[in-house]
């Protein structure tokens, strides 16, 4: 292996894998509970979207790998699932999708604590791997949710099935050879399919490891060398006292169903709109956006033609935030994206990026300046919507669940969400999750639950 690649990641990952539910901090488990619920809501909401339906129709199997493909696509189809800027990715979607798809293979009753601990182990592995690679991985053009997600999902699923350490290492090494995902496919059905690919490949990697397949023990070092573009990497910055990533820096629970790099601008425009409420018939205002270095590249659609493209359009999201006030699921239908009435305001949105060097996206602010007839106002958005600085409440999560269930047209009453929030750690969850999984898969067109 090239001497530029540090191989210490195995010891980091092994320490994470050794953690078991009784010894995991209550605060981390509670954040994982909310991350699970948020991801399930997104999965319900995306069940009928084209990406999930295409995944369901791509094969006629009802096995765990195919279920993971469908569930993964559904979880990310709305681009409403949580993010973590530590590795510029969506940590929960691939992990939850794999766990939900493969829960049948776990021995005995699967409790809430089992699921939350597996989620923490999977997302922590994924995020620490991404932090080791650095932003350069994303900047090279990779969709980190797909590339990192397969390793994290494999770690989570191996944990749920209690694989011995040797098999776990093999599973992660196999998963590393399945990593894929390109930013070039943002704004299309392939972006959410990346999550399905990751979750499905994770199920397969764990199955192959259990069946005795072999893999190289330096596969993760090879992964790092390839996906960091050959850059020299320092040793991973992590030890046993490092807080779980879900606690610091935390996950951002999305308030808007669009690329997270649009969220600070949307929040800033909404604040300024409260100060200067537009009136019917007003002329468009000038909206100037100053974004962090490196954050404009994913926002690749200045004039979107579809709802999916609109999620990655700074002019559209800014104009919708100003004209409509509310930015929600209805904002990203194809019809909404093609509203002629919004075009005059979109043309008045100017986007600029601060010059380098790269700024950490979890802390880098966005400046929004709006100029109307006789007035101008600005705001520096130095908070991350949905983060620990701006936390989503239980009421917000329940409202999101109801909104997603209506969008997905899945029979998923709010009592599922309230029950999840109230469940004890030792409560068996298999029956509830099997029922919900069947409903999601049925909506996508996959009869095998």
ZAMARGU-4260 file (C-alpha; in steps of 0.2 Angstrom, whole numbers, plus 5000, padded with zeros to 4 digits):
<rodrens>
0) 5000/5000/5000 | 5006/5018/4996 | 5016/5025/5011 | 5005/5041/5009 | 4990/5032/5016
5) 4988/5030/5034 | 4980/5014/5039 | 4975/5018/5057 | 4957/5019/5052 | 4954/5001/5057
10) 4959/5004/5075 | 4947/5019/5076 | 4933/5008/5067 | 4936/4994/5079 | 4934/5004/5094
15) 4917/5011/5088 | 4911/4993/5083 | 4915/4987/5101 | 4903/4999/5109 | 4887/4991/5115
20) 4870/4999/5120 | 4871/4998/5139 | 4887/5008/5139 | 4882/5021/5125 | 4877/5038/5132
25) 4858/5041/5134 | 4860/5058/5125 | 4867/5049/5109 | 4854/5036/5109 | 4840/5049/5110
30) 4848/5059/5096 | 4848/5042/5086 | 4830/5039/5090 | 4825/5056/5082 | 4837/5052/5067
35) 4828/5036/5064 | 4811/5044/5065 | 4816/5058/5054 | 4823/5045/5041 | 4807/5034/5042
40) 4797/5050/5039 | 4807/5054/5023 | 4806/5036/5017 | 4787/5036/5019 | 4786/5053/5010
45) 4797/5046/4996 | 4789/5029/4993 | 4779/5035/4978 | 4792/5045/4970 | 4799/5040/4953
50) 4816/5034/4960 | 4808/5022/4972 | 4796/5016/4960 | 4810/5013/4947 | 4820/5004/4960
55) 4805/4993/4964 | 4802/4988/4946 | 4821/4985/4942 | 4820/4967/4948 | 4807/4955/4954
60) 4816/4949/4969 | 4809/4952/4987 | 4825/4949/4995 | 4834/4960/5008 | 4846/4967/4995
65) 4832/4973/4983 | 4822/4979/4998 | 4837/4990/5003 | 4838/4997/4985 | 4820/5003/4986
70) 4820/5009/5004 | 4836/5018/5001 | 4829/5027/4986 | 4813/5031/4995 | 4823/5038/5010
75) 4832/5051/4999 | 4820/5054/4985 | 4813/5070/4993 | 4831/5076/4999 | 4823/5079/5016
80) 4834/5067/5026 | 4847/5073/5039 | 4864/5079/5034 | 4881/5081/5044 | 4893/5093/5037
85) 4907/5084/5046 | 4908/5073/5030 | 4896/5083/5019 | 4884/5069/5018 | 4867/5062/5023
90) 4872/5049/5037 | 4856/5041/5042 | 4847/5037/5025 | 4859/5022/5020 | 4861/5016/5037
95) 4842/5015/5042 | 4838/5008/5024 | 4850/4994/5027 | 4844/4990/5044 | 4826/4991/5040
100) 4828/4980/5024 | 4838/4967/5033 | 4831/4966/5051 | 4823/4949/5047 | 4841/4941/5048
105) 4844/4947/5066 | 4843/4934/5080 | 4829/4935/5092 | 4819/4951/5096 | 4826/4967/5090
110) 4824/4981/5103 | 4824/4999/5100 | 4841/5000/5109 | 4848/4987/5096 | 4842/4998/5082
115) 4848/5015/5089 | 4865/5007/5094 | 4867/5000/5076 | 4863/5017/5069 | 4876/5026/5080
120) 4890/5013/5075 | 4886/5014/5057 | 4884/5033/5055 | 4900/5036/5066 | 4910/5024/5055
125) 4904/5033/5040 | 4907/5051/5046 | 4924/5047/5054 | 4929/5040/5037 | 4923/5055/5028
130) 4931/5067/5040 | 4948/5058/5037 | 4946/5060/5018 | 4941/5078/5021 | 4931/5090/5009
135) 4943/5085/4995 | 4933/5069/4993 | 4917/5079/4989 | 4926/5092/4979 | 4933/5079/4967
140) 4915/5076/4962 | 4909/5061/4973 | 4892/5060/4981 | 4899/5056/4999 | 4882/5049/5004
145) 4884/5035/4992 | 4903/5032/4993 | 4904/5033/5012 | 4886/5026/5015 | 4890/5009/5010
150) 4904/5007/5023 | 4893/5014/5036 | 4878/5004/5032 | 4889/4988/5032 | 4896/4993/5049
155) 4878/4995/5056 | 4871/4979/5048 | 4886/4969/5054 | 4883/4976/5071 | 4865/4972/5072
160) 4869/4954/5067 | 4883/4953/5079 | 4897/4948/5067 | 4913/4943/5074 | 4927/4956/5072
165) 4935/4946/5058 | 4919/4945/5048 | 4915/4963/5051 | 4932/4968/5044 | 4929/4958/5029
170) 4912/4965/5027 | 4918/4983/5027 | 4932/4978/5015 | 4920/4971/5003 | 4908/4986/5005
175) 4923/4997/5001 | 4924/4989/4983 | 4906/4994/4980 | 4907/5012/4984 | 4899/5024/4971
180) 4890/5040/4968 | 4894/5056/4958 | 4888/5073/4961 | 4885/5075/4942 | 4869/5066/4945
185) 4862/5078/4957 | 4845/5084/4952 | 4840/5067/4945 | 4833/5051/4951 | 4850/5044/4952
190) 4855/5054/4967 | 4842/5045/4978 | 4847/5029/4970 | 4864/5031/4977 | 4857/5028/4994
195) 4849/5013/4988 | 4865/5006/4980 | 4874/5009/4996 | 4861/5001/5007 | 4859/4986/4995
200) 4878/4984/4993 | 4880/4984/5012 | 4868/4970/5014 | 4877/4960/5001 | 4894/4963/5008
205) 4889/4957/5026 | 4881/4942/5018 | 4897/4938/5008 | 4907/4940/5023 | 4896/4928/5033
210) 4897/4916/5019 | 4916/4915/5020 | 4921/4927/5006 | 4938/4935/5008 | 4944/4953/5006
215) 4960/4963/5008 | 4964/4970/5025 | 4971/4986/5018 | 4955/4989/5008 | 4950/5004/5018
220) 4967/5012/5015 | 4965/5008/4997 | 4948/5016/4998 | 4955/5032/5006 | 4969/5033/4993
225) 4957/5032/4978 | 4943/5043/4985 | 4955/5056/4991 | 4963/5058/4974 | 4980/5051/4981
230) 4981/5066/4993 | 4992/5063/5008 | 4981/5060/5023 | 4985/5063/5041 | 4981/5050/5054
235) 4962/5050/5059 | 4958/5063/5072 | 4948/5052/5084 | 4950/5043/5101 | 4939/5034/5113
240) 4935/5051/5122 | 4929/5059/5106 | 4910/5062/5107 | 4898/5054/5095 | 4896/5064/5079
245) 4877/5065/5082 | 4882/5075/5098 | 4896/5085/5091 | 4895/5093/5078 | 4878/5085/5077
250) 4866/5081/5063 | 4856/5094/5054 | 4837/5088/5053 | 4831/5096/5037 | 4818/5110/5038
255) 4817/5111/5019 | 4816/5097/5006 | 4831/5104/4996 | 4850/5103/4995 | 4856/5108/5012
260) 4867/5121/5005 | 4851/5131/5001 | 4845/5131/5019 | 4854/5145/5026 | 4849/5156/5012
265) 4831/5151/5013 | 4831/5154/5032 | 4839/5171/5029 | 4827/5177/5016 | 4812/5171/5027
270) 4819/5182/5041 | 4821/5197/5030 | 4804/5194/5023 | 4797/5195/5041 | 4804/5212/5042
275) 4799/5218/5025 | 4783/5208/5020 | 4780/5209/5001 | 4763/5214/4995 | 4753/5208/4980
280) 4759/5216/4964 | 4776/5222/4971 | 4790/5222/4959 | 4804/5209/4961 | 4817/5213/4974
285) 4836/5211/4971 | 4842/5196/4981 | 4861/5195/4983 | 4868/5179/4991 | 4886/5177/4997
290) 4890/5159/5000 | 4905/5149/5007 | 4919/5144/4996 | 4916/5127/4988 | 4897/5127/4991
295) 4890/5133/4974 | 4896/5118/4964 | 4881/5107/4969 | 4869/5121/4965 | 4870/5117/4947
300) 4853/5123/4940 | 4851/5141/4938 | 4835/5139/4928 | 4827/5122/4934 | 4815/5112/4923
305) 4810/5099/4935 | 4806/5099/4954 | 4822/5088/4957 | 4833/5101/4948 | 4824/5115/4958
310) 4831/5107/4974 | 4848/5111/4968 | 4845/5129/4961 | 4849/5144/4972 | 4839/5156/4961
315) 4823/5145/4963 | 4825/5142/4981 | 4828/5160/4985 | 4814/5166/4974 | 4802/5153/4981
320) 4807/5159/4999 | 4803/5177/4995 | 4788/5175/4985 | 4779/5160/4993 | 4786/5163/5011
325) 4785/5144/5015 | 4797/5131/5007 | 4790/5114/5008 | 4786/5098/4998 | 4774/5107/4987
330) 4788/5119/4982 | 4797/5105/4972 | 4784/5098/4961 | 4788/5099/4942 | 4773/5112/4940
335) 4780/5123/4954 | 4797/5123/4947 | 4790/5129/4930 | 4780/5143/4936 | 4781/5158/4925
340) 4776/5169/4938 | 4792/5165/4948 | 4804/5169/4934 | 4805/5188/4936 | 4810/5186/4954
345) 4823/5172/4950 | 4831/5184/4937 | 4835/5196/4952 | 4844/5183/4962 | 4863/5185/4961
350) 4874/5171/4968 | 4893/5174/4973 | 4905/5163/4982 | 4918/5169/4994 | 4936/5166/4988
355) 4946/5152/4995 | 4952/5144/5006 | 4939/5131/5009 | 4928/5135/5024 | 4920/5121/5035
360) 4902/5120/5029 | 4895/5116/5046 | 4900/5134/5052 | 4903/5145/5037 | 4890/5158/5037
365) 4879/5164/5022 | 4876/5183/5019 | 4859/5188/5012 | 4856/5205/5006 | 4839/5211/4999
370) 4835/5227/4991 | 4818/5234/4987 | 4811/5251/4982 | 4818/5263/4995 | 4825/5250/5006
375) 4839/5238/5008 | 4843/5225/5022 | 4855/5211/5026 | 4857/5197/5037 | 4872/5185/5041
380) 4865/5168/5043 | 4878/5160/5055 | 4866/5147/5062 | 4863/5130/5053 | 4844/5127/5051
385) 4839/5110/5060 | 4856/5109/5069 | 4859/5109/5088 | 4860/5128/5087 | 4842/5128/5079
390) 4835/5111/5085 | 4819/5103/5078 | 4807/5100/5091 | 4796/5084/5094 | 4781/5094/5087
395) 4791/5098/5072 | 4796/5080/5069 | 4778/5075/5071 | 4772/5088/5058 | 4785/5082/5046
400) 4779/5064/5048 | 4761/5069/5044 | 4767/5080/5029 | 4778/5066/5022 | 4764/5053/5025
405) 4752/5064/5015 | 4765/5066/5001 | 4769/5048/5000 | 4751/5042/5001 | 4756/5029/5014
410) 4745/5023/5028 | 4757/5029/5042 | 4747/5037/5055 | 4755/5049/5067 | 4753/5037/5081
415) 4768/5027/5074 | 4778/5043/5076 | 4772/5047/5094 | 4774/5028/5099 | 4792/5028/5092
420) 4796/5044/5103 | 4789/5036/5118 | 4795/5018/5116 | 4807/5011/5130 | 4824/5005/5125
425) 4820/4987/5128 | 4804/4988/5118 | 4804/4975/5103 | 4802/4985/5087 | 4801/4971/5074
430) 4783/4970/5072 | 4781/4989/5070 | 4795/4990/5057 | 4789/4975/5047 | 4772/4983/5045
435) 4779/5000/5040 | 4791/4992/5028 | 4777/4983/5020 | 4767/4999/5017 | 4782/5008/5010
440) 4787/4994/4998 | 4769/4992/4993 | 4767/5011/4989 | 4783/5009/4978 | 4776/4995/4968
445) 4786/4981/4977 | 4774/4968/4983 | 4788/4959/4994 | 4788/4967/5011
</rodrens>
